[in-house]
Amino acid sequence: MRTAADPSTGRPPPPARRTRRTRRARRSAPPPSWALLGVLLVVLAGVLFVGAYANAAFVPDRAQHDDGQDRVPAEVVNGGPIVNAADGQNRSYRLPTRTVALTFDDGPDPKWTREVLRVLDAHQVKGTFFVVGSQAARHPELVRELVAGGHEVGVHTFTHPDLTTLPGWRRRMEYAQTQLALAGAAGVRSSLMRFPYSSHADAIDDRDWPLVTEAGELGYLTVLNDTDSRDWALPGVDAMLANATPAGYSGAISLWHDAGGDRAQTVAALDRFIPLMKERGYRFTTATEGLNLTLAAAGVDHQVTGNPVASRAERWQGRMLVWAVRGADRTLTLFGVLFVLVGVLTVGRTVLLLLLAGRHARRRRARDWTWGPPVTEPVSVIVPAYNEKEGIAAAVRSLATGDHPGGIEVVVVDDGSTDGTADIAEGLGLPNVRVVRKPNGGKPSALNTGVALARHELLVLVDGDTVFEPDAVRQLVQPFADPQVGAVAGNVKVGNRDSLIAKWQHIEYVIGFNLDRRLYETLRCMSTVPGAIGGFRRQALVYAGGMTDDTLAEDTDITMALGRAGWKVVYEERARAWTEAPATMGQLWKQRYRWSYGTMQAMWKHRRSLLDHGASGRFSRRCLLFLSLFGVLLPLLAPVIDLLALYGLFFLDRTATVVAWLAMLAVQFLTAVVAFRLDREKLGVLWVLPLQQFVYRQLMYLVMIQSVVTALTGGRLGWQKLRRTGLRPTVRAGNG
């Protein structure tokens, strides 16, 4: 084996890389970790459920009703805004004259609650804040600020539902979870309850009254209001002042909001309302302080505590609830960001493919385009084989009878097969076929043996299960007319297209492999010459160090080494070879796991070349960038689309969700049509593309996830022998 100079510098090549003497233990590809998938799905489902619940996705809209007041006690309808329905006594209370309790609903809000607090603190007034439990869990620091500042907090349910539409267990859960949110945020409980959409005492009807009695039985005081600023309607500051001002000098519980929208008018109105009421001789209290003043005036020796201290167990449970809600929110936010990222990557990849791959195809089809003078040098074809008895005869015969004018030598390297592969190859009796037997040492070892024994300078490396079209070898070596070309990737076709899983792989080969190779050749960053059909210039292969077993994807490893060495790696679409794709999900799993894991190993192996100067650095930065974005990141993040689609169908706008999902499918379909047109394939098979989204993609997700999880283990795979049936396509000079 002779060496050659660098094609760009003319300098002698560096010594070939040596295969490591100490091999790490090889193992088979692990089976799909359904337990891992199950755990991930359960965790994600739980997170999405918590997020949906905290965002009130299960809450029905407010339904207007007027059920009469036949069952509501008159003393409640005509009474005050604080109702105690415990023990069936149905007492109601008003605040003393010239007394106002400012109450705020729907918070806390990180912006407007603090604005309201700023005004209250400026006027030295304490308020009562009826918090939504989910908001309290999201912003526990605000609840702590309220309690530490002497303000009062009450229960306004966890998700702000119309309680009249919920069963009793759901209502009690709404109350209990809000209590836990208060305990987790500020270490307190609350004895005050305000129902969403509630109003004055005289508005309680027969449908509302059971809520009041139930709350009383649970130990709550129901707090309604005397005056409603109606700030939620944004009527203007003057209108708010008029709405909130009590008649005469009567006491009042006044309703305002510190969340739920733009509360700038609320803040401005409060800043005027408080001084106006003080000028009229009013004092400001919290709801329970006002109630205690009323009780004291009536001679009742009882003090109501609005925010008793929560127990230690309640505080811990509350913290876990806070963590769950905040974690779910952050996960949903992350999913939203990832969804946008996946969309950008998908659209960006599609645009690049349509522009650059299309330009590549048009340039190749131009009448005056050529690689250069016809290449007629003899070719050596290396066929590493391990237990390939089903297909070795068809593969070797297709290679040996190729129409390359310079002649074809076929070297079959039997790597310790136990099924008679070598005997079958020898039994063909073809004069230009040599069979070499060696102990099992792995595919890189078999390839290097074949290269060392090959007689010619142009080499074609072929998998033992691949059938070449008659002109494939001739077409594959034509790019070597360009002296800068070091390797050529051929066009791999799926031969067994009858089953659904094979059709999916056929689509993937045309789109994901052949179309991508057009793009990568244009950008000078081809990452893989496929093991099924690849041509190499011997001097380039030797310069790059030959095949190694450093990774599970020796074809990717050597291709990246060639690119770093400055050799051009191109794609020849006319050189077609047919392979039998895995026929079962288990076989497909083994193949794709090896590919994915091996690609990651190759990326890691060549990572330091990112900082190289010259051709090595330029190639590595392009190649590793595209592999990272489109080979690892995009497949790894693609499940976000399906997860959010499911989430949207249940919890968001279904129409918008379906439209978004169909838009992504349309982008994929457009890419598929372009790829099939460029490869001159029939479009009829694309009817299975939508089905691919529901089964095939999920397996690919799991392949990528498990590959990433195990990437740091350093595990090694031996020959990944797939079970072959011997099915072969009808190979002809035209496209099949």
Helices and strands as residue ranges (DSSP letters): E 26-27, H 34-54, H 74-77, E 82-84, G 86-88, E 91-93, E 99-105, H 112-122, E 128-131, H 133-138, H 140-148, E 152-155, G 163-165, H 168-186, E 192-193, G 201-203, H 209-217, E 221-223, E 227-228, G 231-233, H 237-244, E 252-257, H 264-279, E 283-285, H 287-297, H 312-352, I 353-357, H 358-364, E 379-385, H 392-400, E 408-415, H 421-427, E 433-438, H 443-453, E 458-461, E 466-468, H 472-477, G 478-481, E 485-494, H 500-508, I 509-515, H 516-522, E 534-537, H 538-543, H 554-564, E 568-579, H 585-605, G 607-611, H 614-626, I 627-633, H 634-637, H 639-651, H 654-678, G 683-688, H 689-692, H 696-710, E 716-717
